[in-house]
Amino acid sequence: PYEVFRKKDVSLDEFTQCIREYRGFDIRPPEKGDNLKEYFSTMPGMDFDGLIRRRACFVLSSTDSNSIYGHIEMNNVNKNVCEIRILKIGDNYKNQYLGTLLLAFAAKKAQQDNLSRITLYSSREGIVPYLRFGFCPDFSNIEYADLKITTEIIYKAYEEAKDLILRPSTKEEMFSVLSFEDQTTDLWKQVEKVWHKIPDVVREKILMNSGNRRLVLKLDHFRAKHKMQEQIFRALFEKPLSTIS
């Protein structure tokens, strides 16, 4: 099953079939027969009819009942980008990788729609699991002044992580970005280049202490694809731990 799932072009239907077979869940648009009121009991004022009409909403349900365990809402921003507006797992169903399944579904649907990126605004608690799935800061949408602050945070976080070894060339790049003053040049590209060379634990620490919560998943990026594959595999076959909830 793992080799089949890793095929270059796995369709959305093939992926949902994997979820159905190995986890016993369906991911689909909501229906009138679903137990929506119980699931959304913590969200008063929810428009159930509107939820059913909107094609941008998908629920995660058991294959043998109409119980809802979680849902995701997403919209295509343009011909290249999809935005995840809501990703929620019911309070009684967390720590089971269900959020990871929904996020992976969103990635597969975006690929089916020929999109290249998924964006979202994360809570502080969601930063670490999103980073582990392959998301990174959307540097291209950060103002120049905030980019300068971000580079300073990167360097400070590295300096505080004395037990981590960073290549001298990467450290030199940090200094180069920190001293960069030409605002007409794409500074964000330099920051992004440095970002992908620092250890995961440093990245997590940076964003946990940063005000920038806009993240992006580049579906064609090598590192992102590697992380997605790793987390999706765990969600399908290693059920005890949670990635995103």
N, C-alpha and C positions, 0 to 999 in steps of 0.2 A: 504493500500500500504506500509506503514512503517513497519508493522509486516512481510509482505512478503519479503521486502528488507532485513530485519534483519535475515533471515534464515541462518543457519550455513553455508550452501554451496550454495550461489547464483552464478549461472553461469554467464559468460561474456555476453551471449545472453540475459539473464534475466535482467542484469543490463542495457545494451544498450536499451532494450525495455522500461525500466523505464524512461530513459532519453528521449526517443522518445515520450512517452505518456505524461509525465509531463512537459517537457521543449520544445518539438518540435524540437529537434536536433538529427542528426545522427552522430556517430563517426565511421569512416570507412577508408579504404585505399583511397588515392586520385585517381581520374579517369580523363580521357582525357577531359570529358565534363565539368569539374569543372572550375570555374573562377579563376584559379591560378594566372594569371598575375596581376590581380587587387589586390588580397590578398597579393602577395609578391612584390608589387610595391616598398616597402621600403627596399627590399633586392635584389639589382641589381646583376645580374650574376647567379641567381638561375637556376639550371638545372631541369626544369620541368619534362622532360622525365625520368631523373634519379630518381626524387622524386617519380614518379609513379611506377618505377621498384622496388624501395626499399620497402620491406615489413615491415620495421621498422618504417615507417611513417604513421600516422593516422591524418585525418582532421576532424574538427567539422563543420558540415554544417547544413543548414536548411533542414527540411524534405520536404519542398515544393518548393525548388529552388536549384541551384548549387552554391549558394554563400558560401564562406568559411569564418568562423569566427575565427578559430584558428587551431593550429596543434601541434602535439607532435611527437618527434623522440626518439626512445629508442632502445637499443641493449642489448642482453644477453651477459654479461661479461663471465660468466661461468655457470655451472649447478645450481648454487644457487642465482646468483646476476644479476639483470638487471640495466642498467644505463640509466637515462633520459638525453639525449644530448641537446634537445631543447624543451621548452614548451613556446609557444607564442600565444597571443591573439591579434587580429587586434585592432589597436588604437581606432577605432570607436565602439568597442564592449566590452570594459572593464567595470568593476564594475557590472557584471551580474553573477558572480560565474562560468563563462565558463571555466576558468583555473582549478577550483576545479573539474569540471566534467571530464576534460582531465586527471587530476592527479588520480582521482578515477578510471577511465578507465584503466590507467596504472597499478594500484594496482590489479584490478580484472584480467587483462591479466596475470600479474605476478603469481597470485594465480593459474590461469588455467594452466600455464606452470610449475607449481610446484616449483616456486622460493620462496625464503624466505626473500630476501632483495631487496630494490630499492635504488640506490645511485644517487647522482647528485652534481654538484657544483653550489652553489647559488650566485646570486648577493646580494649586501647588502640589497637592497629593498625587496628581496624575502625571507629573513631569517625569519621574523616574521610569515608570512602566512604559510611557510613550517613547522615551529615548531608547529603551531596551528593544522596542519593536522596530526602531529604525527612523523615528522622527528626529529632526534637528531644528534649531531656531531658524526662522524665516529671515535670514540676514538681509535679503534684498528689500524687505519692507521696514527696515530699521533706520531711523534718522541718523545722520552723520554723527551728531553729538552722542547719541546712545551707542553707536558702534564704538566710539572711542572709549566709552565707559565699559562696554563689553570686553574690549581687549584688555583693559586694566583689571577687570574681574578675572579674566582667564589667567593673566600672569600672577595675580595675587593668589588664586586658588592653587596654581602650580607650586608657588613658593611655599605655601602652607603644607603641601603634600610632600614632605621631605623624603618619604620612603619610596616615592615614585621616580623612576629614571626617565628623563626625556632626552631625545636625541639633540645634540648640540645644534644641528641645523634647524630643528624646529624652534629651539629657544631663540636662535638668531632671527627667525621669522617673526617671533613674538615681538622682539625689540623693534624690528623694522616696522611692524604695524603700529606699535605704540607711538613711534616717533613720526608717523606718517601725517603730513599736514595738507597735502593736496586734495581738496574736497572735490575736485573735478574728476578724479580717478575713482574707479569702482572699488572703494575700500572694502565693501562687504565681501567681495570675492577673495580678498587676501585673508580676511577674518575667517571666512568659511574654510579656506585651505588649511589654516592653522587648526581650526576646530576639529577637523577630521583626523588630526595627528595626535591629539592628546588623549590620555586614558579615559575610559568610561566613567570611572569614579570621580574624576576631576570635572567632566562635563556635567554630571549630575549635581555636583556641589555648586557649580557655577549657576545653573538655572534655578536651583532651589533658593538661591540668594539674589536672584535677578527679577526685575519687574517685567521682563520680556517673556510673555507666556504664549506668544503666537508661534506655533510649530508647523513644520511642513514635512511631508513624507514624499520623497522623490522616488517614484515607482521604478524608474530605470537605473537608479544609482546602485552600484555594486554592493556597497556596504549596507544599504537599506535592504536590498533583496536578501542578503545573507542573514541579517537579523530577523527579517520577516519569516524566512523559512525556518529558522531556529525556534521562534516563538510559536509559529503555527504547528510545528511538529509536537511541541510540548502540550499545546492545547488539545490536540487530537489524541495523544497517547499517554501523557503524563498528567493525570487529572487532579492530584492533591493540592497543587500550588496554584496561585492566581497571578496573572500578569496585569490585567487591567480590569477594574471593577468599579 
